[in-house]
Amino acid sequence: MMMPKTISGWCMWLFFLLYGLGAFVSALSSLSFWPWLLGALALIYAIAALFGK
C-alpha cells in the first residue's frame, strides 16, 4: 500500500479511518467533537480535490 501524496488523499484516508474506528469504538462516536472532525476532513478533501492539491 502506498501512502497518499496529496492533501486531499490524506484527508480522504483519515476520514475513512476515523469513520471506521467510530463504527467499532462506541466511545469515539459519543465524543462531542467527532462529527465536527469528520465534517472538517470531508470539507478539506472537497476543497483540496477541487484545487488539485
mmCIF entry with sequence, helices, sheets and N, C-alpha, C, O atoms, coordinates in Angstrom:
data_MODEL
# 
_entry.id   MODEL 
# 
_entity.id                         1 
_entity.type                       polymer 
_entity.pdbx_number_of_molecules   1 
# 
_entity_poly.entity_id                      1 
_entity_poly.type                           'polypeptide(L)' 
_entity_poly.nstd_linkage                   no 
_entity_poly.nstd_monomer                   no 
_entity_poly.pdbx_seq_one_letter_code       MMMPKTISGWCMWLFFLLYGLGAFVSALSSLSFWPWLLGALALIYAIAALFGK 
_entity_poly.pdbx_seq_one_letter_code_can   MMMPKTISGWCMWLFFLLYGLGAFVSALSSLSFWPWLLGALALIYAIAALFGK 
_entity_poly.pdbx_strand_id                 A 
# 
loop_
_entity_poly_seq.entity_id 
_entity_poly_seq.num 
_entity_poly_seq.mon_id 
_entity_poly_seq.hetero 
1 1  MET n 
1 2  MET n 
1 3  MET n 
1 4  PRO n 
1 5  LYS n 
1 6  THR n 
1 7  ILE n 
1 8  SER n 
1 9  GLY n 
1 10 TRP n 
1 11 CYS n 
1 12 MET n 
1 13 TRP n 
1 14 LEU n 
1 15 PHE n 
1 16 PHE n 
1 17 LEU n 
1 18 LEU n 
1 19 TYR n 
1 20 GLY n 
1 21 LEU n 
1 22 GLY n 
1 23 ALA n 
1 24 PHE n 
1 25 VAL n 
1 26 SER n 
1 27 ALA n 
1 28 LEU n 
1 29 SER n 
1 30 SER n 
1 31 LEU n 
1 32 SER n 
1 33 PHE n 
1 34 TRP n 
1 35 PRO n 
1 36 TRP n 
1 37 LEU n 
1 38 LEU n 
1 39 GLY n 
1 40 ALA n 
1 41 LEU n 
1 42 ALA n 
1 43 LEU n 
1 44 ILE n 
1 45 TYR n 
1 46 ALA n 
1 47 ILE n 
1 48 ALA n 
1 49 ALA n 
1 50 LEU n 
1 51 PHE n 
1 52 GLY n 
1 53 LYS n 
# 
_struct_asym.id          A 
_struct_asym.entity_id   1 
# 
loop_
_struct_conf.conf_type_id 
_struct_conf.id 
_struct_conf.pdbx_PDB_helix_id 
_struct_conf.beg_label_comp_id 
_struct_conf.beg_label_asym_id 
_struct_conf.beg_label_seq_id 
_struct_conf.pdbx_beg_PDB_ins_code 
_struct_conf.end_label_comp_id 
_struct_conf.end_label_asym_id 
_struct_conf.end_label_seq_id 
_struct_conf.pdbx_end_PDB_ins_code 
_struct_conf.beg_auth_comp_id 
_struct_conf.beg_auth_asym_id 
_struct_conf.beg_auth_seq_id 
_struct_conf.end_auth_comp_id 
_struct_conf.end_auth_asym_id 
_struct_conf.end_auth_seq_id 
_struct_conf.pdbx_PDB_helix_class 
_struct_conf.details 
_struct_conf.pdbx_PDB_helix_length 
HELX_P HELX_P1 AA1 ILE A 7  ? PHE A 24 ? ILE A 7  PHE A 24 1 ? 18 
HELX_P HELX_P2 AA2 SER A 26 ? SER A 29 ? SER A 26 SER A 29 1 ? 4  
HELX_P HELX_P3 AA3 TRP A 34 ? PHE A 51 ? TRP A 34 PHE A 51 1 ? 18 
# 
_struct_conf_type.id          HELX_P 
_struct_conf_type.criteria    ? 
_struct_conf_type.reference   ? 
# 
loop_
_atom_site.group_PDB 
_atom_site.id 
_atom_site.type_symbol 
_atom_site.label_atom_id 
_atom_site.label_alt_id 
_atom_site.label_comp_id 
_atom_site.label_asym_id 
_atom_site.label_entity_id 
_atom_site.label_seq_id 
_atom_site.pdbx_PDB_ins_code 
_atom_site.Cartn_x 
_atom_site.Cartn_y 
_atom_site.Cartn_z 
_atom_site.occupancy 
_atom_site.B_iso_or_equiv 
_atom_site.pdbx_formal_charge 
_atom_site.auth_seq_id 
_atom_site.auth_comp_id 
_atom_site.auth_asym_id 
_atom_site.auth_atom_id 
_atom_site.pdbx_PDB_model_num 
ATOM 1   N N  . MET A 1 1  ? 0.836   -1.177 0.000  1.00 0.00 ? 1  MET A N  1 
ATOM 2   C CA . MET A 1 1  ? 0.000   0.000  0.000  1.00 0.00 ? 1  MET A CA 1 
ATOM 3   C C  . MET A 1 1  ? 0.882   1.241  0.000  1.00 0.00 ? 1  MET A C  1 
ATOM 4   O O  . MET A 1 1  ? 1.824   1.349  0.784  1.00 0.00 ? 1  MET A O  1 
ATOM 5   N N  . MET A 1 2  ? 0.569   2.156  -0.872 1.00 0.00 ? 2  MET A N  1 
ATOM 6   C CA . MET A 1 2  ? 1.327   3.398  -0.941 1.00 0.00 ? 2  MET A CA 1 
ATOM 7   C C  . MET A 1 2  ? 0.634   4.474  -0.106 1.00 0.00 ? 2  MET A C  1 
ATOM 8   O O  . MET A 1 2  ? -0.593  4.509  -0.008 1.00 0.00 ? 2  MET A O  1 
ATOM 9   N N  . MET A 1 3  ? 1.429   5.338  0.484  1.00 0.00 ? 3  MET A N  1 
ATOM 10  C CA . MET A 1 3  ? 0.881   6.438  1.266  1.00 0.00 ? 3  MET A CA 1 
ATOM 11  C C  . MET A 1 3  ? 0.410   7.538  0.316  1.00 0.00 ? 3  MET A C  1 
ATOM 12  O O  . MET A 1 3  ? 0.978   7.706  -0.763 1.00 0.00 ? 3  MET A O  1 
ATOM 13  N N  . PRO A 1 4  ? -0.622  8.289  0.706  1.00 0.00 ? 4  PRO A N  1 
ATOM 14  C CA . PRO A 1 4  ? -1.104  9.375  -0.149 1.00 0.00 ? 4  PRO A CA 1 
ATOM 15  C C  . PRO A 1 4  ? -0.030  10.448 -0.326 1.00 0.00 ? 4  PRO A C  1 
ATOM 16  O O  . PRO A 1 4  ? 0.807   10.666 0.550  1.00 0.00 ? 4  PRO A O  1 
ATOM 17  N N  . LYS A 1 5  ? -0.077  11.106 -1.473 1.00 0.00 ? 5  LYS A N  1 
ATOM 18  C CA . LYS A 1 5  ? 0.909   12.146 -1.761 1.00 0.00 ? 5  LYS A CA 1 
ATOM 19  C C  . LYS A 1 5  ? 0.305   13.545 -1.780 1.00 0.00 ? 5  LYS A C  1 
ATOM 20  O O  . LYS A 1 5  ? 1.035   14.529 -1.896 1.00 0.00 ? 5  LYS A O  1 
ATOM 21  N N  . THR A 1 6  ? -1.019  13.645 -1.665 1.00 0.00 ? 6  THR A N  1 
ATOM 22  C CA . THR A 1 6  ? -1.681  14.940 -1.717 1.00 0.00 ? 6  THR A CA 1 
ATOM 23  C C  . THR A 1 6  ? -2.458  15.184 -0.429 1.00 0.00 ? 6  THR A C  1 
ATOM 24  O O  . THR A 1 6  ? -2.744  14.257 0.328  1.00 0.00 ? 6  THR A O  1 
ATOM 25  N N  . ILE A 1 7  ? -2.792  16.448 -0.198 1.00 0.00 ? 7  ILE A N  1 
ATOM 26  C CA . ILE A 1 7  ? -3.587  16.804 0.977  1.00 0.00 ? 7  ILE A CA 1 
ATOM 27  C C  . ILE A 1 7  ? -4.960  16.146 0.899  1.00 0.00 ? 7  ILE A C  1 
ATOM 28  O O  . ILE A 1 7  ? -5.466  15.635 1.899  1.00 0.00 ? 7  ILE A O  1 
ATOM 29  N N  . SER A 1 8  ? -5.559  16.157 -0.284 1.00 0.00 ? 8  SER A N  1 
ATOM 30  C CA . SER A 1 8  ? -6.882  15.548 -0.418 1.00 0.00 ? 8  SER A CA 1 
ATOM 31  C C  . SER A 1 8  ? -6.805  14.038 -0.175 1.00 0.00 ? 8  SER A C  1 
ATOM 32  O O  . SER A 1 8  ? -7.722  13.456 0.403  1.00 0.00 ? 8  SER A O  1 
ATOM 33  N N  . GLY A 1 9  ? -5.734  13.415 -0.606 1.00 0.00 ? 9  GLY A N  1 
ATOM 34  C CA . GLY A 1 9  ? -5.551  11.989 -0.359 1.00 0.00 ? 9  GLY A CA 1 
ATOM 35  C C  . GLY A 1 9  ? -5.450  11.670 1.119  1.00 0.00 ? 9  GLY A C  1 
ATOM 36  O O  . GLY A 1 9  ? -6.036  10.696 1.593  1.00 0.00 ? 9  GLY A O  1 
ATOM 37  N N  . TRP A 1 10 ? -4.700  12.498 1.854  1.00 0.00 ? 10 TRP A N  1 
ATOM 38  C CA . TRP A 1 10 ? -4.566  12.299 3.294  1.00 0.00 ? 10 TRP A CA 1 
ATOM 39  C C  . TRP A 1 10 ? -5.897  12.514 4.009  1.00 0.00 ? 10 TRP A C  1 
ATOM 40  O O  . TRP A 1 10 ? -6.249  11.758 4.914  1.00 0.00 ? 10 TRP A O  1 
ATOM 41  N N  . CYS A 1 11 ? -6.630  13.539 3.605  1.00 0.00 ? 11 CYS A N  1 
ATOM 42  C CA . CYS A 1 11 ? -7.923  13.809 4.248  1.00 0.00 ? 11 CYS A CA 1 
ATOM 43  C C  . CYS A 1 11 ? -8.902  12.671 3.995  1.00 0.00 ? 11 CYS A C  1 
ATOM 44  O O  . CYS A 1 11 ? -9.632  12.270 4.901  1.00 0.00 ? 11 CYS A O  1 
ATOM 45  N N  . MET A 1 12 ? -8.924  12.151 2.780  1.00 0.00 ? 12 MET A N  1 
ATOM 46  C CA . MET A 1 12 ? -9.825  11.043 2.476  1.00 0.00 ? 12 MET A CA 1 
ATOM 47  C C  . MET A 1 12 ? -9.422  9.808  3.276  1.00 0.00 ? 12 MET A C  1 
ATOM 48  O O  . MET A 1 12 ? -10.283 9.129  3.834  1.00 0.00 ? 12 MET A O  1 
ATOM 49  N N  . TRP A 1 13 ? -8.140  9.512  3.338  1.00 0.00 ? 13 TRP A N  1 
ATOM 50  C CA . TRP A 1 13 ? -7.637  8.364  4.080  1.00 0.00 ? 13 TRP A CA 1 
ATOM 51  C C  . TRP A 1 13 ? -7.986  8.489  5.558  1.00 0.00 ? 13 TRP A C  1 
ATOM 52  O O  . TRP A 1 13 ? -8.463  7.528  6.161  1.00 0.00 ? 13 TRP A O  1 
ATOM 53  N N  . LEU A 1 14 ? -7.754  9.667  6.154  1.00 0.00 ? 14 LEU A N  1 
ATOM 54  C CA . LEU A 1 14 ? -8.063  9.884  7.574  1.00 0.00 ? 14 LEU A CA 1 
ATOM 55  C C  . LEU A 1 14 ? -9.561  9.831  7.841  1.00 0.00 ? 14 LEU A C  1 
ATOM 56  O O  . LEU A 1 14 ? -9.993  9.303  8.866  1.00 0.00 ? 14 LEU A O  1 
ATOM 57  N N  . PHE A 1 15 ? -10.361 10.383 6.914  1.00 0.00 ? 15 PHE A N  1 
ATOM 58  C CA . PHE A 1 15 ? -11.813 10.355 7.088  1.00 0.00 ? 15 PHE A CA 1 
ATOM 59  C C  . PHE A 1 15 ? -12.316 8.916  7.197  1.00 0.00 ? 15 PHE A C  1 
ATOM 60  O O  . PHE A 1 15 ? -13.047 8.579  8.128  1.00 0.00 ? 15 PHE A O  1 
ATOM 61  N N  . PHE A 1 16 ? -11.927 8.077  6.251  1.00 0.00 ? 16 PHE A N  1 
ATOM 62  C CA . PHE A 1 16 ? -12.405 6.701  6.276  1.00 0.00 ? 16 PHE A CA 1 
ATOM 63  C C  . PHE A 1 16 ? -11.841 5.920  7.455  1.00 0.00 ? 16 PHE A C  1 
ATOM 64  O O  . PHE A 1 16 ? -12.533 5.069  8.016  1.00 0.00 ? 16 PHE A O  1 
ATOM 65  N N  . LEU A 1 17 ? -10.602 6.192  7.838  1.00 0.00 ? 17 LEU A N  1 
ATOM 66  C CA . LEU A 1 17 ? -10.026 5.538  9.003  1.00 0.00 ? 17 LEU A CA 1 
ATOM 67  C C  . LEU A 1 17 ? -10.797 5.907  10.268 1.00 0.00 ? 17 LEU A C  1 
ATOM 68  O O  . LEU A 1 17 ? -11.180 5.028  11.040 1.00 0.00 ? 17 LEU A O  1 
ATOM 69  N N  . LEU A 1 18 ? -11.023 7.200  10.482 1.00 0.00 ? 18 LEU A N  1 
ATOM 70  C CA . LEU A 1 18 ? -11.719 7.640  11.682 1.00 0.00 ? 18 LEU A CA 1 
ATOM 71  C C  . LEU A 1 18 ? -13.186 7.242  11.674 1.00 0.00 ? 18 LEU A C  1 
ATOM 72  O O  . LEU A 1 18 ? -13.736 6.886  12.715 1.00 0.00 ? 18 LEU A O  1 
ATOM 73  N N  . TYR A 1 19 ? -13.822 7.298  10.515 1.00 0.00 ? 19 TYR A N  1 
ATOM 74  C CA . TYR A 1 19 ? -15.221 6.869  10.408 1.00 0.00 ? 19 TYR A CA 1 
ATOM 75  C C  . TYR A 1 19 ? -15.352 5.381  10.734 1.00 0.00 ? 19 TYR A C  1 
ATOM 76  O O  . TYR A 1 19 ? -16.281 4.972  11.430 1.00 0.00 ? 19 TYR A O  1 
ATOM 77  N N  . GLY A 1 20 ? -14.434 4.592  10.237 1.00 0.00 ? 20 GLY A N  1 
ATOM 78  C CA . GLY A 1 20 ? -14.445 3.155  10.526 1.00 0.00 ? 20 GLY A CA 1 
ATOM 79  C C  . GLY A 1 20 ? -14.182 2.872  11.995 1.00 0.00 ? 20 GLY A C  1 
ATOM 80  O O  . GLY A 1 20 ? -14.829 2.007  12.586 1.00 0.00 ? 20 GLY A O  1 
ATOM 81  N N  . LEU A 1 21 ? -13.238 3.593  12.589 1.00 0.00 ? 21 LEU A N  1 
ATOM 82  C CA . LEU A 1 21 ? -12.976 3.412  14.021 1.00 0.00 ? 21 LEU A CA 1 
ATOM 83  C C  . LEU A 1 21 ? -14.192 3.797  14.850 1.00 0.00 ? 21 LEU A C  1 
ATOM 84  O O  . LEU A 1 21 ? -14.505 3.132  15.837 1.00 0.00 ? 21 LEU A O  1 
ATOM 85  N N  . GLY A 1 22 ? -14.878 4.861  14.458 1.00 0.00 ? 22 GLY A N  1 
ATOM 86  C CA . GLY A 1 22 ? -16.063 5.300  15.187 1.00 0.00 ? 22 GLY A CA 1 
ATOM 87  C C  . GLY A 1 22 ? -17.187 4.282  15.145 1.00 0.00 ? 22 GLY A C  1 
ATOM 88  O O  . GLY A 1 22 ? -18.004 4.213  16.064 1.00 0.00 ? 22 GLY A O  1 
ATOM 89  N N  . ALA A 1 23 ? -17.230 3.492  14.082 1.00 0.00 ? 23 ALA A N  1 
ATOM 90  C CA . ALA A 1 23 ? -18.270 2.467  13.969 1.00 0.00 ? 23 ALA A CA 1 
ATOM 91  C C  . ALA A 1 23 ? -18.012 1.310  14.936 1.00 0.00 ? 23 ALA A C  1 
ATOM 92  O O  . ALA A 1 23 ? -18.956 0.665  15.392 1.00 0.00 ? 23 ALA A O  1 
ATOM 93  N N  . PHE A 1 24 ? -16.753 1.045  15.251 1.00 0.00 ? 24 PHE A N  1 
ATOM 94  C CA . PHE A 1 24 ? -16.420 -0.077 16.117 1.00 0.00 ? 24 PHE A CA 1 
ATOM 95  C C  . PHE A 1 24 ? -16.135 0.319  17.558 1.00 0.00 ? 24 PHE A C  1 
ATOM 96  O O  . PHE A 1 24 ? -16.292 -0.499 18.465 1.00 0.00 ? 24 PHE A O  1 
ATOM 97  N N  . VAL A 1 25 ? -15.724 1.542  17.780 1.00 0.00 ? 25 VAL A N  1 
ATOM 98  C CA . VAL A 1 25 ? -15.404 2.013  19.131 1.00 0.00 ? 25 VAL A CA 1 
ATOM 99  C C  . VAL A 1 25 ? -16.477 3.020  19.530 1.00 0.00 ? 25 VAL A C  1 
ATOM 100 O O  . VAL A 1 25 ? -16.445 4.172  19.098 1.00 0.00 ? 25 VAL A O  1 
ATOM 101 N N  . SER A 1 26 ? -17.412 2.591  20.343 1.00 0.00 ? 26 SER A N  1 
ATOM 102 C CA . SER A 1 26 ? -18.556 3.445  20.672 1.00 0.00 ? 26 SER A CA 1 
ATOM 103 C C  . SER A 1 26 ? -18.152 4.686  21.468 1.00 0.00 ? 26 SER A C  1 
ATOM 104 O O  . SER A 1 26 ? -18.852 5.697  21.418 1.00 0.00 ? 26 SER A O  1 
ATOM 105 N N  . ALA A 1 27 ? -17.042 4.629  22.200 1.00 0.00 ? 27 ALA A N  1 
ATOM 106 C CA . ALA A 1 27 ? -16.599 5.795  22.967 1.00 0.00 ? 27 ALA A CA 1 
ATOM 107 C C  . ALA A 1 27 ? -16.203 6.938  22.034 1.00 0.00 ? 27 ALA A C  1 
ATOM 108 O O  . ALA A 1 27 ? -16.362 8.106  22.388 1.00 0.00 ? 27 ALA A O  1 
ATOM 109 N N  . LEU A 1 28 ? -15.690 6.615  20.846 1.00 0.00 ? 28 LEU A N  1 
ATOM 110 C CA . LEU A 1 28 ? -15.290 7.662  19.910 1.00 0.00 ? 28 LEU A CA 1 
ATOM 111 C C  . LEU A 1 28 ? -16.506 8.376  19.336 1.00 0.00 ? 28 LEU A C  1 
ATOM 112 O O  . LEU A 1 28 ? -16.512 9.602  19.222 1.00 0.00 ? 28 LEU A O  1 
ATOM 113 N N  . SER A 1 29 ? -17.523 7.621  18.977 1.00 0.00 ? 29 SER A N  1 
ATOM 114 C CA . SER A 1 29 ? -18.684 8.244  18.350 1.00 0.00 ? 29 SER A CA 1 
ATOM 115 C C  . SER A 1 29 ? -19.526 9.034  19.331 1.00 0.00 ? 29 SER A C  1 
ATOM 116 O O  . SER A 1 29 ? -20.396 9.800  18.913 1.00 0.00 ? 29 SER A O  1 
ATOM 117 N N  . SER A 1 30 ? -19.289 8.868  20.635 1.00 0.00 ? 30 SER A N  1 
ATOM 118 C CA . SER A 1 30 ? -20.036 9.647  21.622 1.00 0.00 ? 30 SER A CA 1 
ATOM 119 C C  . SER A 1 30 ? -19.348 10.972 21.965 1.00 0.00 ? 30 SER A C  1 
ATOM 120 O O  . SER A 1 30 ? -19.906 11.776 22.712 1.00 0.00 ? 30 SER A O  1 
ATOM 121 N N  . LEU A 1 31 ? -18.153 11.208 21.434 1.00 0.00 ? 31 LEU A N  1 
ATOM 122 C CA . LEU A 1 31 ? -17.453 12.469 21.693 1.00 0.00 ? 31 LEU A CA 1 
ATOM 123 C C  . LEU A 1 31 ? -18.148 13.606 20.964 1.00 0.00 ? 31 LEU A C  1 
ATOM 124 O O  . LEU A 1 31 ? -18.619 13.437 19.839 1.00 0.00 ? 31 LEU A O  1 
ATOM 125 N N  . SER A 1 32 ? -18.210 14.761 21.606 1.00 0.00 ? 32 SER A N  1 
ATOM 126 C CA . SER A 1 32 ? -18.941 15.889 21.021 1.00 0.00 ? 32 SER A CA 1 
ATOM 127 C C  . SER A 1 32 ? -18.252 16.474 19.791 1.00 0.00 ? 32 SER A C  1 
ATOM 128 O O  . SER A 1 32 ? -18.923 17.048 18.933 1.00 0.00 ? 32 SER A O  1 
ATOM 129 N N  . PHE A 1 33 ? -16.947 16.344 19.686 1.00 0.00 ? 33 PHE A N  1 
ATOM 130 C CA . PHE A 1 33 ? -16.234 16.921 18.542 1.00 0.00 ? 33 PHE A CA 1 
ATOM 131 C C  . PHE A 1 33 ? -16.139 15.954 17.370 1.00 0.00 ? 33 PHE A C  1 
ATOM 132 O O  . PHE A 1 33 ? -15.650 16.339 16.308 1.00 0.00 ? 33 PHE A O  1 
ATOM 133 N N  . TRP A 1 34 ? -16.583 14.727 17.523 1.00 0.00 ? 34 TRP A N  1 
ATOM 134 C CA . TRP A 1 34 ? -16.432 13.715 16.472 1.00 0.00 ? 34 TRP A CA 1 
ATOM 135 C C  . TRP A 1 34 ? -17.090 14.104 15.155 1.00 0.00 ? 34 TRP A C  1 
ATOM 136 O O  . TRP A 1 34 ? -16.438 14.025 14.114 1.00 0.00 ? 34 TRP A O  1 
ATOM 137 N N  . PRO A 1 35 ? -18.379 14.527 15.155 1.00 0.00 ? 35 PRO A N  1 
ATOM 138 C CA . PRO A 1 35 ? -18.988 14.933 13.874 1.00 0.00 ? 35 PRO A CA 1 
ATOM 139 C C  . PRO A 1 35 ? -18.285 16.135 13.244 1.00 0.00 ? 35 PRO A C  1 
ATOM 140 O O  . PRO A 1 35 ? -18.183 16.230 12.021 1.00 0.00 ? 35 PRO A O  1 
ATOM 141 N N  . TRP A 1 36 ? -17.802 17.048 14.079 1.00 0.00 ? 36 TRP A N  1 
ATOM 142 C CA . TRP A 1 36 ? -17.088 18.221 13.559 1.00 0.00 ? 36 TRP A CA 1 
ATOM 143 C C  . TRP A 1 36 ? -15.780 17.805 12.908 1.00 0.00 ? 36 TRP A C  1 
ATOM 144 O O  . TRP A 1 36 ? -15.414 18.341 11.862 1.00 0.00 ? 36 TRP A O  1 
ATOM 145 N N  . LEU A 1 37 ? -15.079 16.869 13.502 1.00 0.00 ? 37 LEU A N  1 
ATOM 146 C CA . LEU A 1 37 ? -13.810 16.401 12.949 1.00 0.00 ? 37 LEU A CA 1 
ATOM 147 C C  . LEU A 1 37 ? -14.022 15.710 11.603 1.00 0.00 ? 37 LEU A C  1 
ATOM 148 O O  . LEU A 1 37 ? -13.307 15.985 10.640 1.00 0.00 ? 37 LEU A O  1 
ATOM 149 N N  . LEU A 1 38 ? -15.001 14.818 11.541 1.00 0.00 ? 38 LEU A N  1 
ATOM 150 C CA . LEU A 1 38 ? -15.272 14.117 10.285 1.00 0.00 ? 38 LEU A CA 1 
ATOM 151 C C  . LEU A 1 38 ? -15.781 15.089 9.217  1.00 0.00 ? 38 LEU A C  1 
ATOM 152 O O  . LEU A 1 38 ? -15.418 14.970 8.047  1.00 0.00 ? 38 LEU A O  1 
ATOM 153 N N  . GLY A 1 39 ? -16.611 16.039 9.613  1.00 0.00 ? 39 GLY A N  1 
ATOM 154 C CA . GLY A 1 39 ? -17.092 17.044 8.668  1.00 0.00 ? 39 GLY A CA 1 
ATOM 155 C C  . GLY A 1 39 ? -15.967 17.921 8.140  1.00 0.00 ? 39 GLY A C  1 
ATOM 156 O O  . GLY A 1 39 ? -15.939 18.258 6.957  1.00 0.00 ? 39 GLY A O  1 
ATOM 157 N N  . ALA A 1 40 ? -15.041 18.288 9.018  1.00 0.00 ? 40 ALA A N  1 
ATOM 158 C CA . ALA A 1 40 ? -13.908 19.114 8.592  1.00 0.00 ? 40 ALA A CA 1 
ATOM 159 C C  . ALA A 1 40 ? -13.017 18.352 7.612  1.00 0.00 ? 40 ALA A C  1 
ATOM 160 O O  . ALA A 1 40 ? -12.560 18.925 6.623  1.00 0.00 ? 40 ALA A O  1 
ATOM 161 N N  . LEU A 1 41 ? -12.768 17.079 7.872  1.00 0.00 ? 41 LEU A N  1 
ATOM 162 C CA . LEU A 1 41 ? -11.956 16.289 6.949  1.00 0.00 ? 41 LEU A CA 1 
ATOM 163 C C  . LEU A 1 41 ? -12.625 16.164 5.593  1.00 0.00 ? 41 LEU A C  1 
ATOM 164 O O  . LEU A 1 41 ? -11.958 16.253 4.563  1.00 0.00 ? 41 LEU A O  1 
ATOM 165 N N  . ALA A 1 42 ? -13.944 15.958 5.579  1.00 0.00 ? 42 ALA A N  1 
ATOM 166 C CA . ALA A 1 42 ? -14.664 15.851 4.307  1.00 0.00 ? 42 ALA A CA 1 
ATOM 167 C C  . ALA A 1 42 ? -14.629 17.177 3.550  1.00 0.00 ? 42 ALA A C  1 
ATOM 168 O O  . ALA A 1 42 ? -14.473 17.186 2.329  1.00 0.00 ? 42 ALA A O  1 
ATOM 169 N N  . LEU A 1 43 ? -14.771 18.285 4.256  1.00 0.00 ? 43 LEU A N  1 
ATOM 170 C CA . LEU A 1 43 ? -14.733 19.602 3.622  1.00 0.00 ? 43 LEU A CA 1 
ATOM 171 C C  . LEU A 1 43 ? -13.340 19.918 3.087  1.00 0.00 ? 43 LEU A C  1 
ATOM 172 O O  . LEU A 1 43 ? -13.212 20.433 1.977  1.00 0.00 ? 43 LEU A O  1 
ATOM 173 N N  . ILE A 1 44 ? -12.307 19.621 3.851  1.00 0.00 ? 44 ILE A N  1 
ATOM 174 C CA . ILE A 1 44 ? -10.933 19.855 3.396  1.00 0.00 ? 44 ILE A CA 1 
ATOM 175 C C  . ILE A 1 44 ? -10.639 19.004 2.164  1.00 0.00 ? 44 ILE A C  1 
ATOM 176 O O  . ILE A 1 44 ? -9.991  19.465 1.224  1.00 0.00 ? 44 ILE A O  1 
ATOM 177 N N  . TYR A 1 45 ? -11.120 17.758 2.172  1.00 0.00 ? 45 TYR A N  1 
ATOM 178 C CA . TYR A 1 45 ? -10.924 16.900 0.999  1.00 0.00 ? 45 TYR A CA 1 
ATOM 179 C C  . TYR A 1 45 ? -11.578 17.509 -0.239 1.00 0.00 ? 45 TYR A C  1 
ATOM 180 O O  . TYR A 1 45 ? -10.970 17.559 -1.309 1.00 0.00 ? 45 TYR A O  1 
ATOM 181 N N  . ALA A 1 46 ? -12.816 17.970 -0.089 1.00 0.00 ? 46 ALA A N  1 
ATOM 182 C CA . ALA A 1 46 ? -13.534 18.532 -1.229 1.00 0.00 ? 46 ALA A CA 1 
ATOM 183 C C  . ALA A 1 46 ? -12.830 19.768 -1.775 1.00 0.00 ? 46 ALA A C  1 
ATOM 184 O O  . ALA A 1 46 ? -12.702 19.918 -2.990 1.00 0.00 ? 46 ALA A O  1 
ATOM 185 N N  . ILE A 1 47 ? -12.380 20.636 -0.911 1.00 0.00 ? 47 ILE A N  1 
ATOM 186 C CA . ILE A 1 47 ? -11.706 21.863 -1.354 1.00 0.00 ? 47 ILE A CA 1 
ATOM 187 C C  . ILE A 1 47 ? -10.350 21.535 -1.977 1.00 0.00 ? 47 ILE A C  1 
ATOM 188 O O  . ILE A 1 47 ? -10.006 22.075 -3.028 1.00 0.00 ? 47 ILE A O  1 
ATOM 189 N N  . ALA A 1 48 ? -9.583  20.658 -1.340 1.00 0.00 ? 48 ALA A N  1 
ATOM 190 C CA . ALA A 1 48 ? -8.250  20.309 -1.865 1.00 0.00 ? 48 ALA A CA 1 
ATOM 191 C C  . ALA A 1 48 ? -8.372  19.572 -3.200 1.00 0.00 ? 48 ALA A C  1 
ATOM 192 O O  . ALA A 1 48 ? -7.568  19.798 -4.104 1.00 0.00 ? 48 ALA A O  1 
ATOM 193 N N  . ALA A 1 49 ? -9.360  18.702 -3.329 1.00 0.00 ? 49 ALA A N  1 
ATOM 194 C CA . ALA A 1 49 ? -9.546  17.991 -4.593 1.00 0.00 ? 49 ALA A CA 1 
ATOM 195 C C  . ALA A 1 49 ? -9.977  18.957 -5.699 1.00 0.00 ? 49 ALA A C  1 
ATOM 196 O O  . ALA A 1 49 ? -9.578  18.801 -6.853 1.00 0.00 ? 49 ALA A O  1 
ATOM 197 N N  . LEU A 1 50 ? -10.787 19.950 -5.346 1.00 0.00 ? 50 LEU A N  1 
ATOM 198 C CA . LEU A 1 50 ? -11.231 20.926 -6.320 1.00 0.00 ? 50 LEU A CA 1 
ATOM 199 C C  . LEU A 1 50 ? -10.061 21.737 -6.862 1.00 0.00 ? 50 LEU A C  1 
ATOM 200 O O  . LEU A 1 50 ? -9.998  22.014 -8.059 1.00 0.00 ? 50 LEU A O  1 
ATOM 201 N N  . PHE A 1 51 ? -9.141  22.117 -5.991 1.00 0.00 ? 51 PHE A N  1 
ATOM 202 C CA . PHE A 1 51 ? -7.991  22.916 -6.411 1.00 0.00 ? 51 PHE A CA 1 
ATOM 203 C C  . PHE A 1 51 ? -6.785  22.076 -6.810 1.00 0.00 ? 51 PHE A C  1 
ATOM 204 O O  . PHE A 1 51 ? -5.758  22.620 -7.216 1.00 0.00 ? 51 PHE A O  1 
ATOM 205 N N  . GLY A 1 52 ? -6.899  20.755 -6.699 1.00 0.00 ? 52 GLY A N  1 
ATOM 206 C CA . GLY A 1 52 ? -5.837  19.869 -7.168 1.00 0.00 ? 52 GLY A CA 1 
ATOM 207 C C  . GLY A 1 52 ? -4.620  19.813 -6.291 1.00 0.00 ? 52 GLY A C  1 
ATOM 208 O O  . GLY A 1 52 ? -3.516  19.620 -6.801 1.00 0.00 ? 52 GLY A O  1 
ATOM 209 N N  . LYS A 1 53 ? -4.765  19.972 -5.005 1.00 0.00 ? 53 LYS A N  1 
ATOM 210 C CA . LYS A 1 53 ? -3.619  19.920 -4.086 1.00 0.00 ? 53 LYS A CA 1 
ATOM 211 C C  . LYS A 1 53 ? -3.489  18.537 -3.493 1.00 0.00 ? 53 LYS A C  1 
ATOM 212 O O  . LYS A 1 53 ? -2.585  18.289 -2.695 1.00 0.00 ? 53 LYS A O  1 
# 
